[in-house]
Amino acid sequence: MSDQNDSRHNNRPLAQFFADKLQPRPPAKSALTQAAPLEDVTPTARSKTTTAMGEPLKLAVVGHTNTGKTSILRTLLRDVYFGEVKNAPATTRHVERAALTDSATGETLVLLYDTPGLEDASGVMDWLEDNTASRRDGIDRLQQFLAADVAKSADNAADFDLDYLDFSQEAKVIRQLLASDMAIYVIDAREPVLAKFKDELTILSWAAIPVMPVFNFTSSENTQIEAWQTMLARRNLHIMARFDSVAFEFDDEMALWQNLATMLTHPEMLEQLMARRRADWAQLFDDANIIIADFLINVAAFVREIGEDDDPLPILAQMQEAVRQTERLMQQQLLNLYKFYDNDIATTPLELKSYQQDPFDPELLKMYGIRTTSGAAAGALLGLGIDAAALGTTLGLGTALGGIAGGILSNTGSIADKISGVKRLYIDPATLTLLAVRALHLLEAVRHRGHAAISATQMLYQNEDNDPNPNNDTKTQTLAPWGSQKLPSELKKARSKPQWSSINSKKAEQARALRQDAAWSLSQKLEHGYQVQGE
């Protein structure tokens, strides 16, 4: 970890990253978004071709209906509440505005305008060819269209006049184009190149602002990107980007902003935005690893004492349930950190099978390729002077834990423990390793997930595997930051520090403060190991 990260750690209290209660659901709309429909923009006589130095970039997001314009905005904004996303055409009926700001200064850098889908660009082109002079420039022809009755909504007229043309939705898009500095044209990469899309691009070109095509749903099978690139090149559109709003890649977002910047005379705002978002993305990764490290140390330090003649089975069952609840809290903290707040709004990776499975299921250890002592999967460690193997046999411990106690270990206990007859129960190294792998796996899934997916099948795509697939031993083992019998020093130390664990404790804040330094140290190892082995 760099000195800069160490400085950030010293200046930011660890406690701010955790809560014993889940974070409250945020307001229905992000503070950065203005979701109310904007009034129709009146175009000026001359459309801007580039943003002025020091002004926010006004960026219109346009495209055919149902290509994922709102989905792309949700992912760019990290806002699952922006706009409305449905598997249906013409979901967006008004122009909506959102702002991207510098998180450090609050300065607005980019104004994003979500526009209705272009439903009948071919009809608009027919009208323009019939009613405007071809020798006039594109802006004049578009303004003539906007002044015509066909550009005004008249639902009542449409009821009794079957010949009435209503291009009011297209008019909203054109008005916003003429008031913007530039536009991105969203393309569903799965769609074939059709005549209606060519007409859309012709209309966009008449607005006389830079237009950059952006391919959505690029991770799907059977994309038509090569055919699209050929058609776009014939229209002098050579700068384009790929940005999948479902299968998110941060590098793709940076490429999108970089490509837009090359088309501007004054790209300072986009350069500032890119620098800030890189810093914020790195900070999120730091914070996520701290959350995971704190969780692991909390579990490693978890210990329960029982008398020599006490039945350990009820206590072991309680410990397992406490660990399950603590893991669920950690998972929700990760989702909240990356702004996946509400499963009703955005289906989260928690709904995928591997994250629902019981961490004490012995099959999980096998699927992740995690070896346990004596070749068996243990759910808890009995130690410190107790003959654990005999205890498991005589009390039927293996049966009670679902047949997963074969790998229970025995440690050398203190003389005081032997004299007093104390038995101490811990979570075993194999399970700690499994919990670490699952947490890192979830982090990887969240970092590659857009904020627009509205169903579990959209985690990737319906015809692809939407499960991280723990059966793939090669893939999952690369995420394991250590061997199951080689715990990092922070976890080993935690096993002798029961005061570090807030599980089943009334002093949660005190315990958290005690393990803070160890959590920070472990987070650095997690981050380094994850970057080297997981990416």
N, C-alpha and C positions, 0 to 999 in steps of 0.2 A: 504494500500500500504506500502510496506516495506521501511526502510530507504535507502536501495540500490536503489529502484525505485525513491525515492525522490531525491537522489543524481544524478541519471541519468537525471531527469527532470531539475535540476538546471544547469547541464552542457550542455544540448542540447537545443538550441533555438526552441521554439514551431513552429516558422514560417517555419522551414525546412519541416514540415509534410504537409504543405498546399500550394496550388497555385491557383490563380484565373484562370489560364490556365491549361489545362490538361498536364500531363507529356508527353514529346515527346516519340514517339515510339523508343524503343531501337534498336541497330544494329541488323541485321538479325541473328547474332549468338552471344550468350552470351560470355563475355570476359573469362569465365571459361571453355568454350568448344572449342575443336578443331574439327571442323566438316569435314574438308577435309579428304578423305580416307587415311589411313595409308598404308605405304608400307608393303608388307607381312613380317611378323616377322620370322626371321630365328631362329629356336629353338636351344638351346644349348644342349650339350650332356646330361646334367643332368637338369631336371626341378626342379625349386624351390618348396619346399613344405610349406614354410612359409616365410613371409616377415621378413627381418632383422630389428633389433631395429633401430628406427629413420628413416626408409625408408618409402615412401608412399606405401600403399597397392595397388598392381596391381590386379584388380578385373575384370574378364571376365564375361560378361552377355550373356548367351547362352540359347538355347532352340529351339524347333521346330518352323518352320515358322508360323508367325501370332499368337503367344502366348502373344504378348504385351511387348517384350523386350525393344523396344525404348520407349514405353509408360511409363514403369517403370522408365527408365532413365530420361525422361522428368520430372516426378514427383519428383524424388530424387534431380534433379538439379534445380527444380523450374524454368524450362526453356521450354516455349512452342515452342521455335524455334529449339530445338535440334533434329537432324535427321528428318526422314519423317515418318508420321503415316498415314496409310490407312487401310481401311477394305479390304485388298487384300494381298495375300501371297507374300513372297520374296520382301518386300519393301526395306529392308536394303540389299545392295549388296556389301558393303565394311565394313571393321572394322573402327569404328569411336571412337575417344577418348575424354573424358571429365574429368575434375578435380574437386574434392571437396576440398575446402580450408578452413582454419581457417579464419573466417571473421575478426578476430581481428589482426592476425599477417600476413596473406597472405600465410602462410605455406601450401603447398600441402600435404593433408593427404591421399587421395584415388584417384587413377587413374582408371576410369571406361572405359571399352572397350565394345562397342556395336558391336555385331557380326551378320553376316547374319544368317538367319534361317537354321536349319538343315532340308533339304528337302528329303534326301534319305539316312538316316543312315543305313537302312537295306541293301541297295546296297553296302555301304561302308563295312559293316560287312561281307557280302558275299565275297567281294574282299579280305579282310584281312584274312578270313578263307582259301581262295583258294591260296593266294600268300605269306603268312607269316607263319612262324613256330609257332605253339601253345606254344612251350616251351620257346620262347623268351618273355621278359617282355613287358609290354604294351607300354612303351615309344619307345622301339626299333621297335615294329611293326608299331606304328604310324609314326615314322620317315621313315620307309621303304615305307609306303603309300605316304608320302609327296614327296618322291623322284621319284615316279612313274609318268608316263605320265597322268594317270587318275586324278591326283591332279592338273594338269595344264590346264588352260582354253584354249580351241581350238575350237572356234565357227565355224571356216571355215571347220574343219574336220567333225564336227557334221552334216554339210549340206549334205555331200556326203557319209558318213559312218554311216549307221543306227545302227551299232553295237558299235559305239564309246561310251565309258563311260566318262562322264564329272562330276567329283566330286570336281570341283574347289571351289565351295562355301563351301562345307564341309571342304576342305583343309584350307581355311581361318580361319574357326572356330578352327580347331585343332592346327594350328600354334599359334594362340593367346592363346589357352589353355596352350600350352607348355611354353609360355613366361610369364604366369601369376602366381601369388601367390595362387590364389584360384578362384573359379567360383560360380556364382549362376545359377541354372538351372530353368528357368522360365516355369511354368506350367499354362496353361489355366484351371482353376478349373472346368470349365464346360465340358471339354473333357473327354470321357471315357478312361480307360487305354487300350492302344493298343500295339501290338508287336513292332511297330516302335519306340515308346517311350522307351521301354526296351532296344532296340538296341542303342539308343542315350545314355542312362545311362551307358551302357557297355563301349562305346567309351570314355565317360567322365572319367570313373574310370581308364582307361589305362593311362591317362595323369598324374596320381599320384599326384594330388593336391587336397586339400579339396574342396568338392562340396556340396553346400547347396541348396536343392529345395526351390523355392519360388512360392507360389500359387497366381496367378493373378485372377482378376474378382471374388473374393470370396464373394462379396455381392450380386451376382446374384442368382437367384433361380436355383434349380436343379444342384447344384455342385456335383462333384464326389470325394470330398476330402477324404472320408473314404476309398474308393477303392484305391486311390493313396497312401495313408499312408501305407496300407497293402503291396502294391507292393514295395514301397520305403524301408520299414523295411526289406524286404527279401533281399535287396541289401545293407544292413548295412547303410542305410541313415536314421538316427533317428533324426537328427537336421534339422528342416525346419522352414519356416516362412510364414506368410500370409501378402501380401502387394497388396492391390487393387489400381491400378493406376488411377481408375476413382473415386471411392468412397473412398477418402483418409482418413486415420486415423493416426495421428502423433504417437500415441502409437505403432501402427504396424511398423512404420519406426524404432522407437527405438528398438523394439524387433528384427527386421531384423539385425541391426548393432550389438546388443548384442549377438545374436546367432552366427553371424560370428566371433565375438571376442572370443567366447569359443573354436573355432577351431584353434586358432592361438597360437603359442608359444610366440610371442611378440605382444600383442593386444594394445599397447600404442597408436598407431595412431587412432584406432577406438574408444578408450576410450576418446581421445581428441576430436574427431569428434562428439561423442554423447554429450559431455558436451557443446561444442560450439553450436550445433544445438538446444539443449534445451534452451540455453540462447537466441539464435536468435529468436526461436519460441515465447518465452515469451515476447521479445521485440516487435515483430510484433503485438502481442495482445495488449500491452500497447499503441503502436502507433495508432492502429486501433481505440481504445476507445477514444483517444484524438481527432482523426478526427471526430468521431461521436459527441463527446461532443461539440467541437467547432462549428459544424454545427447546433446543437440544440440551443446553446446560440445565435448564429448568427440570427436564425429564431425568437427566443423568443424576442430578442431586436428589431426586425423589426417593425417599426411603421410609419404610414402615417397620416398626419394631413390634415383635410379639413375644409372648412368653414361651418357654421351652416346651410346654405341654399344650400350647394353643394350636388349634387347627389353622393352618395358613391359607386354606382355600378361600374363605370369605374375604380375607384381606387382599389376596392376589386378584380376585375378581374386582374388588373396589379400585385397586391400583390400575388395572387395565382400563376400566371405564374412565378414570380420571385422566389417563394418558390420551384416550380417544377424544375426550372433550377438549383437552389442551391442544391436540393437533388440529381439531376443527377450528378452534379460535385462531391458531396460527395461520391456517389456510385462509380464513376470512380476512385476517389482517393483510395478507399478501394481496388478496383481491381488492380490498379497499385501497391499498397503496397505489395500485395501478388503475384505480377508479372503475372497478367492476363492482358496483354497490349492491345491485338488486337482481336476484335470479329471475324475477318476473319481467324485468326489463331486458336484461342481456343474459342469455344462457352462459353459464360459466364452466370452466373446466371441472369444477367440483361435481358436475352432473355426469361426467364421464366415468366409466366403470372403475378404472384403476384407483381413482381418488375416493370412491365410496367403499372400497374393500376394507375390511377390518385389518388394522396394522398387525394384529396378533394372529392373523390367518397364516398357518404354516406354508400354504401354497404361495403366498407372496414372496417369502424368502427364497423359495425355489425359483420362482419366475424371474426374480431380480438377480439370481445367481449368487446370493449371499450365503456363505458357508458359516455354519455354527459349530460349536464345540461338540465332539462326539458325533458329528454328522447329523444332528437333529436340530429342530427349530425350537428355541426357548422363548417363552414370553416373559419370564422374570428370572432374576438371579438370586439364589439363596446362598448366603456366604457367612463369612466371619465366624468360623469355628463350628458350623453346622454340617453334618454329613448329609449333603443335599441329595445325593443319589439314593441313599437309603430312605430319606424322607419322602422322595417322590414315589418310591415303590410302596412303602408301607401305608401311605395316606392316599394312594391313588391320585396323586397330583396330576399325572399325565392325562388321565381321563377327564378330570375336572377342567383342565385347560384346553380341551379339545385335542389331546394327543400331541401337544407341542412342548412338553416339559423334558423331553429326552436329553436336551442339551443344557440343562441346568448345571451350573458350576459350583464348586466349593472353593472358598478362599481361606487363607489362614487368618483366624480371628485373634483378637486380643485376649489376654488371660482374664481380664475383667469380664469380658463377654462370656467366656466359658464358665467362669465362676457363677455369674449371675444368671446364666441360662438364657441370654438374650438371643433372639433370632432377628436378623435384619433382611428385609426383602428389597431388592433393587430391580431396575429394568436392565436386561442383559445387553452386552455389546452388539449382538446381532440385530436386536430390535432397534437399538439406537442408530445403527448404521442404516437399517431399512427406513426409519423415520427421516434420516438425513437425505437419503436418495429420493424418497417421495416428495419431500419439500423442494429439493432442487429441481425435480422433474416438473412439479407444479409451477415453479418460477419460470422455467423454460417455456412452458405452455402459455403462461400469461404474457410473457414478453413477445410471443409470436402470435398474439391474438388481437384482431381488430375489435373495435367497440361497436361494430355494426351487426354482428351475427345475431340472428333472432331465433335460432333453433339449434339443438345439439348437433344436427347433421351439418350445420354450417361451421362447426369448429374447424373443419377443413372443407370437404365437399362431400356431397351425398354419395358419390360413387367411389369415395376413398375411405381409408381407415381413419375414423375420428377418435380412436383411442391411442394414447401414447404407447400402447402395446408392450407391457412388461415381459411378454414372452420372448421378445428379442433380447437375448442375453447380452449380445455384443453391445447393443445400443445402451441398455440400461446400466451395464457395468461401467461404462465410460463416465457415468454421472456419479458413481460412488467415490467420494473424496478420500476414502481410506478403506483398508481391509477391516472386516468385522471384528478381528481380534487385535487390531492396532489402532485403538481409539486415540485421537489427539490428546495432548497433555491437558487441555482445558476440560475435556470431559472426564478424564481420569481424575483430575483434581476435584471436580464437582462431586464425584462419588463419595468423597470423604468430607463434603461440605453440605450436610443436609439443610443448613440454614439458608443456602442459596435457592432452595426450591420453594416456590409459592404455591405449588399444588397442595391442596388440602391444608392450607395454612391461612391464618388470619392476619399475617404480616406480609402481604403480597408486595407492597411498595418497598419495604425494607429488604426483602429477599431479592427483588429486582435490582436494587442499588448495589447489593453485595456482589452480584454476579455480573455487573455492568462491564468491568474491565475484561473479565474472561470472555464475555460475549463479543466484545469488540475484537479481541485477539483472535477468537475462533472465526469470526466473520471474515477476517482477512484471509485465513486459510481456505475457507469455503469459496470466497470470490476467486482466489488464484486457481484453486483446483477446478472450479467450474469453468473458468475461462480456458484453461489448458485442455481439460478433458471433455468438456461438454459442448464446446463450440468448434 
